[in-house]
């Protein structure tokens, strides 16, 4: 998860949001889930896409912190 997070963070910081969405689509495919249509629509709206991806990174960081805290308690 740390590597995936690092990839997303790097892509976002480089302004490569389209590639970031492509990686996210791949991850959805890997787990057999359909990519959300709402997120697909963001691809053509740069400001909305940027806000979504920034929020996604923050959420991903929160989830990783929670997992690490749980692992430390176990």
VENCOR-V764370 format. One record per pair of residues at least 12 apart in sequence whose C-alpha atoms are under 7 Angstrom apart, sorted by the first residue. I is the first residue (numbers start at 1). J is the second residue. Records with the same first field share a line. If there is no record, write none. Layout:
BEGIN
I=J + J
END
This chain:
BEGIN
8=20
END
